[in-house]
Amino acid sequence: MRILRSVYVLSLGSCFGIVACSSSKSADGNTNPNSGFNPTNPNSPTGGQVAQNTDTGISAPITAAKAATLTDPNNPSTCTGGGAEPEGGSPPVMEFVIDKSGSMHDDPANPADPNGPRKWDVFSQTMPGVFASLPANFAIGVTFYNRPSGCYTGVQDVPIAPHTAAQQTLIATSIANTTPNGYTPTYGAWNFGLTQLQNWQAPAAYAVSPRYIVLITDGIPTVNRDNCTVSSGKYITQAEYDAQIAEISATTQASQPHVKTFFVGVVGSENPQGAPYDPRYMLSQLAVAGGTATAGCVPKSGTPAGDTVNPPGTYCHYDLSQATDFGAALSSTLGSIAQSVISCDYTIPTPSTGGQIDPNTAALVYNDGNGVYSLVLPNTTAGVTAANCDKGYIFTNAAYTQLHICSTTCTLLQQNPAASLEIRFGCTTGSLIN
């Protein structure tokens, strides 16, 4: 059987970054060639430079000249064959659920400048550009939520659809035509957004796509789970909030298709408004319930007193409450969220010429976007699967056409919007580094 010798470029082609891959460290520091890749002689523990796996997930620095040689499809001296672009994972589907209660309209974007622009003025100027900059292969929907009167029922302002220029125009028009007012039915709005994602009849390209809610709020919920009862004060009770969090947690875990929720607290979300709880702590618990708390973060409550929390606690959601430049903070945060949902799974197209991909001749080159290059390694841990792979990359099918970027490495590279990665097959291993 012929061995395919080809090059594939893994790139999202968007401003929000690219994921790359490497490998996991063995107990002996990966000087054993059986647990890594020796570019000079992969069958010998000596006689050449061994590409070390590192805690950061990137290995074996190489020069820009070597990277150019490896990635030049017209230079067969190291890696032979033609090129093709892989199918860049399953593009995410995102429902934006955005608070349009009265405080979004009335309150200043910067509390220190009460005569400055209102929050919604800054929001409406910033968000069209944020949406326009999202990767083109995303699918996006938008819901603005409040409860001006009666009971909250939810309205899908922009139905979920692939993020074309036409969809961007619909979103920008919807923002321009929205005027905030009324109460804050956070739980009901979340539930409505979940329903939109679960009921969306996805085109084939999104059939197995991960799905997310991005809920943006500037204050404490003021409507109970029945969507009709407004709290007697400026906030729902502690018991009601706890019940909402518990239901979101249970529903998130049981949701099919599975949906995770990012919670973004903007300026004003830090104010207890006299509530007996720390509102940022409650938002952090919501982030835990929604499956998006910062890795390793355990929320801790601060001490609420009137309209302040002092001392503050430890928070695990996206907290913009202290931002002095609301627009910049909002843009940066939503960019970070978009990076984090980029898929870590790729399909290498079946070659039209036939043949079998040989994983033993694979070479991956990582470019950090600033001219620093590294050769990255596969994860060769015994029994490794996509579920337990922490660093590196693995092929997940027998034909070597499905490539999974392991969790730690994927997260690391998603955080670098300038990074890129190229994968090549049919490489001469003796000259990958030197």
C-alpha positions as CSV (number, residue, x, y, z in Angstrom):
1,M,0.0,0.0,0.0
2,R,1.3,3.4,-1.0
3,I,2.1,5.9,1.8
4,L,0.7,9.4,1.2
5,R,3.2,12.2,1.3
6,S,1.3,15.4,1.5
7,V,1.1,18.8,3.4
8,Y,-2.0,20.1,5.2
9,V,-2.3,23.6,6.7
10,L,-4.4,23.9,9.9
11,S,-5.6,27.5,10.0
12,L,-8.8,29.3,10.9
13,G,-8.0,32.3,8.8
14,S,-9.6,34.6,11.3
15,C,-8.5,37.3,13.7
16,F,-9.4,35.1,16.7
17,G,-6.5,32.7,16.4
18,I,-5.4,29.2,15.6
19,V,-5.0,26.1,17.7
20,A,-1.8,24.0,17.6
21,C,-0.6,20.8,19.1
22,S,2.3,19.1,20.9
23,S,2.6,16.2,23.4
24,S,2.6,15.1,27.0
25,K,5.7,14.7,29.2
26,S,6.8,11.3,30.4
27,A,8.1,10.6,33.9
28,D,11.7,10.6,32.6
29,G,11.4,14.0,30.9
30,N,10.7,12.4,27.5
31,T,14.3,11.5,26.8
32,N,13.0,8.1,25.8
33,P,12.3,8.1,22.1
34,N,9.4,5.8,22.5
35,S,7.5,8.5,24.4
36,G,8.3,11.3,22.0
37,F,10.0,12.0,18.7
38,N,13.8,12.1,18.0
39,P,14.2,14.1,14.9
40,T,17.7,12.8,14.2
41,N,17.1,9.1,14.9
42,P,13.6,8.2,16.2
43,N,14.8,4.6,16.8
44,S,17.7,5.4,19.1
45,P,17.8,7.0,22.6
46,T,21.1,8.6,21.7
47,G,22.8,10.1,18.6
48,G,20.8,13.3,18.1
49,Q,18.7,16.0,19.5
50,V,15.5,14.8,21.2
51,A,12.5,17.1,20.9
52,Q,11.5,17.6,24.5
53,N,8.0,17.9,25.6
54,T,7.5,20.9,27.8
55,D,4.9,22.1,30.3
56,T,3.8,24.8,27.9
57,G,3.0,22.2,25.2
58,I,5.4,23.5,22.5
59,S,8.6,21.6,21.8
60,A,12.0,21.7,20.0
61,P,12.6,25.3,18.9
62,I,13.6,25.6,15.2
63,T,14.9,28.5,13.1
64,A,12.7,30.5,10.8
65,A,14.8,29.2,7.9
66,K,14.1,25.6,8.9
67,A,10.4,26.4,9.3
68,A,10.4,27.8,5.8
69,T,12.1,24.7,4.4
70,L,9.6,22.4,6.2
71,T,6.5,24.4,5.1
72,D,7.5,25.1,1.5
73,P,5.3,22.8,-0.7
74,N,7.7,23.3,-3.6
75,N,10.8,22.1,-1.7
76,P,10.8,18.3,-1.5
77,S,14.2,18.1,0.4
78,T,12.5,17.5,3.7
79,C,8.8,16.9,3.3
80,T,7.4,15.9,-0.1
81,G,4.0,16.1,-1.8
82,G,1.3,18.6,-2.6
83,G,-1.0,20.5,-0.3
84,A,-4.6,20.9,0.8
85,E,-6.5,22.6,3.6
86,P,-8.2,20.5,6.2
87,E,-11.7,21.0,7.3
88,G,-11.2,23.2,10.3
89,G,-13.1,21.3,12.9
90,S,-16.8,21.8,13.7
91,P,-17.6,25.5,13.7
92,P,-19.4,26.7,16.9
93,V,-22.9,27.9,17.2
94,M,-23.4,30.8,19.6
95,E,-26.6,32.4,20.9
96,F,-25.9,35.9,22.4
97,V,-28.4,36.7,25.2
98,I,-28.1,40.4,26.0
99,D,-29.5,42.4,28.9
100,K,-31.6,45.3,27.7
101,S,-33.1,46.2,31.1
102,G,-33.5,49.9,32.1
103,S,-30.1,50.2,33.8
104,M,-28.3,49.4,30.5
105,H,-30.0,52.5,29.1
106,D,-29.8,54.8,32.1
107,D,-26.4,54.2,33.8
108,P,-23.1,55.6,32.7
109,A,-20.5,53.3,31.0
110,N,-17.9,54.6,33.5
111,P,-19.4,55.1,37.0
112,A,-16.6,57.6,37.8
113,D,-17.9,59.8,35.0
114,P,-21.7,60.2,35.6
115,N,-21.9,62.8,32.8
116,G,-20.2,60.5,30.3
117,P,-21.8,58.2,27.7
118,R,-24.5,55.7,28.8
119,K,-23.8,52.0,28.8
120,W,-26.1,51.3,25.9
121,D,-24.5,54.1,23.8
122,V,-21.1,52.5,24.2
123,F,-22.5,49.0,23.7
124,S,-24.4,49.9,20.5
125,Q,-21.2,51.5,19.1
126,T,-19.0,48.6,20.0
127,M,-21.0,45.5,19.3
128,P,-21.4,45.7,15.5
129,G,-17.7,45.7,15.1
130,V,-17.3,42.8,17.6
131,F,-19.9,40.7,15.7
132,A,-18.3,41.6,12.4
133,S,-14.9,40.4,13.6
134,L,-16.1,36.9,14.6
135,P,-14.9,34.1,12.3
136,A,-17.0,33.7,9.2
137,N,-17.7,30.0,9.9
138,F,-19.4,30.6,13.2
139,A,-23.2,30.5,13.4
140,I,-24.7,33.3,15.4
141,G,-28.1,34.3,16.9
142,V,-29.1,37.2,19.1
143,T,-31.7,37.7,21.8
144,F,-32.1,41.0,23.8
145,Y,-34.0,40.4,27.0
146,N,-36.0,42.4,29.5
147,R,-39.5,42.4,31.1
148,P,-41.2,45.8,30.6
149,S,-44.6,44.5,31.6
150,G,-46.7,41.3,31.8
151,C,-44.7,38.0,31.7
152,Y,-41.4,37.4,30.0
153,T,-41.8,35.2,26.9
154,G,-38.6,35.8,24.9
155,V,-38.1,37.1,21.4
156,Q,-35.4,35.9,19.0
157,D,-34.2,39.2,17.6
158,V,-31.9,37.7,15.1
159,P,-32.4,33.9,14.4
160,I,-29.4,31.7,14.4
161,A,-27.7,31.5,11.0
162,P,-24.2,31.2,9.5
163,H,-22.2,34.4,10.1
164,T,-22.4,35.9,6.6
165,A,-22.3,39.6,5.8
166,A,-26.1,39.5,5.6
167,Q,-26.3,38.1,9.1
168,Q,-23.9,40.8,10.4
169,T,-26.2,43.5,8.8
170,L,-29.2,42.0,10.6
171,I,-27.4,42.0,13.9
172,A,-26.2,45.6,13.5
173,T,-29.7,46.7,12.6
174,S,-31.2,44.9,15.6
175,I,-28.8,46.6,17.9
176,A,-29.6,50.0,16.5
177,N,-33.3,49.5,16.9
178,T,-33.1,48.3,20.5
179,T,-34.0,50.6,23.4
180,P,-33.4,49.2,26.9
181,N,-36.1,49.4,29.6
182,G,-37.8,47.3,32.3
183,Y,-36.8,44.4,34.6
184,T,-34.2,41.6,34.4
185,P,-35.5,38.1,33.8
186,T,-32.0,36.5,33.7
187,Y,-33.1,32.9,34.2
188,G,-36.0,33.1,31.7
189,A,-33.7,34.7,29.1
190,W,-31.1,31.9,29.6
191,N,-33.8,29.3,29.2
192,F,-35.1,31.0,26.1
193,G,-31.6,31.1,24.6
194,L,-31.1,27.4,25.4
195,T,-34.3,26.6,23.5
196,Q,-33.2,28.5,20.4
197,L,-29.9,26.5,20.3
198,Q,-31.6,23.1,20.9
199,N,-34.4,23.7,18.3
200,W,-32.1,25.1,15.6
201,Q,-32.3,23.0,12.5
202,A,-28.6,23.0,11.7
203,P,-27.3,22.8,8.2
204,A,-25.0,19.8,7.6
205,A,-21.8,21.8,8.3
206,Y,-23.1,22.4,11.9
207,A,-24.7,19.0,12.6
208,V,-22.2,18.2,15.3
209,S,-21.0,21.7,16.2
210,P,-20.5,22.7,19.8
211,R,-23.2,25.1,21.1
212,Y,-22.9,28.0,23.5
213,I,-24.8,30.8,25.1
214,V,-23.1,34.1,25.8
215,L,-25.2,35.9,28.4
216,I,-24.4,39.5,29.1
217,T,-25.9,41.3,32.1
218,D,-25.3,44.5,34.1
219,G,-27.2,43.7,37.2
220,I,-29.0,41.3,39.6
221,P,-32.0,39.3,38.3
222,T,-35.3,40.9,39.3
223,V,-37.7,38.3,37.9
224,N,-38.3,34.9,39.3
225,R,-38.3,31.5,37.5
226,D,-42.0,31.8,36.7
227,N,-41.1,34.8,34.4
228,C,-44.0,36.8,35.8
229,T,-43.1,37.6,39.5
230,V,-41.0,40.7,39.9
231,S,-39.1,40.8,43.2
232,S,-40.6,43.2,45.8
233,G,-37.2,44.9,46.2
234,K,-34.4,45.5,43.7
235,Y,-33.3,41.8,43.6
236,I,-34.6,38.3,43.7
237,T,-34.1,36.4,47.0
238,Q,-31.1,34.3,47.9
239,A,-33.3,31.2,47.8
240,E,-34.7,32.1,44.4
241,Y,-31.2,32.8,43.0
242,D,-29.9,29.5,44.5
243,A,-32.7,27.6,42.8
244,Q,-32.0,29.3,39.5
245,I,-28.4,28.3,39.6
246,A,-29.3,24.7,40.6
247,E,-31.7,24.4,37.6
248,I,-29.2,25.9,35.2
249,S,-26.5,23.4,36.4
250,A,-28.9,20.4,36.1
251,T,-30.2,21.5,32.7
252,T,-26.7,22.2,31.4
253,Q,-25.5,18.7,32.3
254,A,-28.6,17.1,30.8
255,S,-28.8,19.2,27.7
256,Q,-28.8,17.5,24.3
257,P,-27.1,18.7,22.3
258,H,-24.9,19.8,25.1
259,V,-24.9,23.6,25.6
260,K,-22.4,25.6,27.7
261,T,-23.0,29.1,28.9
262,F,-20.5,32.0,29.3
263,F,-21.7,34.7,31.8
264,V,-20.4,38.2,31.3
265,G,-21.0,40.8,34.0
266,V,-20.5,44.3,32.7
267,V,-20.4,47.6,34.7
268,G,-23.1,47.6,37.3
269,S,-23.1,43.8,37.9
270,E,-21.0,44.3,41.0
271,N,-23.7,46.4,42.8
272,P,-25.7,44.3,45.4
273,Q,-28.5,46.9,45.4
274,G,-29.1,46.0,49.1
275,A,-29.2,42.3,48.4
276,P,-27.7,40.0,51.1
277,Y,-25.4,38.3,48.6
278,D,-22.4,39.2,46.5
279,P,-23.7,39.5,42.9
280,R,-20.4,38.8,41.3
281,Y,-20.1,35.6,43.4
282,M,-23.6,34.6,42.1
283,L,-22.5,35.2,38.5
284,S,-19.4,33.1,39.2
285,Q,-21.6,30.3,40.5
286,L,-23.7,30.6,37.3
287,A,-20.4,30.2,35.3
288,V,-19.7,27.0,37.2
289,A,-23.2,25.8,36.5
290,G,-22.9,26.7,32.8
291,G,-19.6,24.8,32.5
292,T,-17.4,27.8,31.7
293,A,-15.7,28.8,34.9
294,T,-12.1,29.8,34.6
295,A,-9.9,26.6,34.8
296,G,-9.1,25.9,38.5
297,C,-11.2,28.8,39.7
298,V,-13.3,28.3,42.8
299,P,-15.7,31.2,43.5
300,K,-15.6,32.8,46.8
301,S,-18.1,35.4,48.1
302,G,-17.1,38.9,49.2
303,T,-19.0,40.8,51.9
304,P,-22.0,42.7,50.6
305,A,-23.0,45.9,52.4
306,G,-25.7,48.1,50.8
307,D,-24.4,49.1,47.3
308,T,-20.9,47.8,47.8
309,V,-19.0,44.5,48.4
310,N,-16.0,44.9,50.6
311,P,-13.8,43.0,50.7
312,P,-14.5,41.5,47.3
313,G,-14.4,37.7,46.7
314,T,-12.9,35.4,44.1
315,Y,-14.8,35.4,40.8
316,C,-14.8,32.9,38.0
317,H,-17.1,34.5,35.3
318,Y,-16.1,37.2,32.8
319,D,-16.1,40.2,35.1
320,L,-16.1,43.6,33.4
321,S,-17.5,45.4,36.3
322,Q,-14.4,47.4,37.1
323,A,-13.6,48.4,33.5
324,T,-13.0,52.1,33.0
325,D,-13.1,51.6,29.2
326,F,-16.3,49.7,28.7
327,G,-16.1,49.4,25.0
328,A,-12.5,48.1,24.9
329,A,-13.2,45.6,27.8
330,L,-16.3,44.3,26.0
331,S,-14.5,43.8,22.7
332,S,-11.5,42.1,24.3
333,T,-13.7,39.8,26.5
334,L,-15.9,38.6,23.6
335,G,-12.8,38.1,21.5
336,S,-11.4,35.8,24.2
337,I,-14.6,33.9,24.4
338,A,-14.6,33.4,20.6
339,Q,-11.0,32.1,20.8
340,S,-12.0,29.7,23.5
341,V,-14.7,28.0,21.4
342,I,-12.7,27.3,18.3
343,S,-12.7,23.6,17.7
344,C,-9.8,21.4,18.6
345,D,-10.8,18.7,16.2
346,Y,-9.8,18.7,12.5
347,T,-10.4,16.5,9.5
348,I,-7.6,15.8,7.1
349,P,-9.4,15.3,3.7
350,T,-9.1,11.9,2.1
351,P,-6.5,12.2,-0.7
352,S,-8.0,12.1,-4.2
353,T,-4.9,10.1,-5.3
354,G,-5.5,7.4,-2.8
355,G,-2.9,6.1,-0.4
356,Q,-2.5,5.9,3.4
357,I,-1.3,8.7,5.6
358,D,1.7,7.7,7.6
359,P,1.6,9.3,11.1
360,N,5.3,8.3,11.6
361,T,6.4,10.8,9.0
362,A,4.2,13.7,10.3
363,A,5.8,17.0,11.2
364,L,4.0,19.9,12.8
365,V,5.4,23.4,12.8
366,Y,4.1,26.1,15.1
367,N,4.5,29.8,14.4
368,D,3.7,32.1,17.3
369,G,3.1,35.0,14.9
370,N,6.2,36.8,15.9
371,G,8.8,34.7,14.0
372,V,9.4,32.2,16.7
373,Y,8.9,28.6,15.5
374,S,8.8,25.2,17.1
375,L,8.4,21.6,16.0
376,V,5.5,20.1,18.0
377,L,5.0,16.5,18.9
378,P,2.3,13.8,19.0
379,N,1.1,12.5,22.3
380,T,2.2,8.8,22.4
381,T,0.9,8.0,25.9
382,A,-0.4,4.4,26.1
383,G,-4.2,4.4,26.0
384,V,-4.5,8.1,25.3
385,T,-7.9,9.2,23.8
386,A,-9.5,12.5,23.0
387,A,-11.1,12.5,26.4
388,N,-7.9,12.2,28.5
389,C,-5.3,13.8,26.2
390,D,-3.9,16.8,28.0
391,K,-1.0,17.9,25.8
392,G,-0.1,17.3,22.2
393,Y,-2.2,15.9,19.4
394,I,-3.5,12.5,18.5
395,F,-5.1,10.9,15.5
396,T,-8.4,9.5,16.5
397,N,-9.2,7.1,13.6
398,A,-7.4,4.2,11.9
399,A,-7.1,6.1,8.6
400,Y,-5.3,9.0,10.3
401,T,-7.8,11.6,8.9
402,Q,-9.1,12.8,12.2
403,L,-6.7,15.0,14.3
404,H,-7.5,16.0,17.9
405,I,-5.6,18.8,19.6
406,C,-5.3,17.9,23.3
407,S,-6.9,20.1,25.9
408,T,-4.0,22.0,27.6
409,T,-2.3,22.6,24.3
410,C,-5.5,23.7,22.6
411,T,-6.2,26.2,25.3
412,L,-2.7,27.5,25.2
413,L,-2.8,28.2,21.4
414,Q,-6.4,29.5,21.4
415,Q,-5.1,32.3,23.6
416,N,-2.6,33.5,20.9
417,P,-4.6,35.2,18.1
418,A,-1.4,35.5,15.9
419,A,-0.4,31.8,16.0
420,S,-0.5,29.3,13.1
421,L,0.3,25.7,12.6
422,E,1.2,23.6,9.6
423,I,1.2,19.8,9.4
424,R,3.2,17.8,6.8
425,F,3.5,14.2,6.0
426,G,6.2,12.3,4.2
427,C,8.9,14.1,6.0
428,T,12.6,13.0,6.2
429,T,13.0,12.7,9.9
430,G,16.8,13.1,9.9
431,S,16.7,16.8,9.1
432,L,13.6,18.2,10.9
433,I,15.6,20.3,13.3
434,N,19.2,20.6,12.1
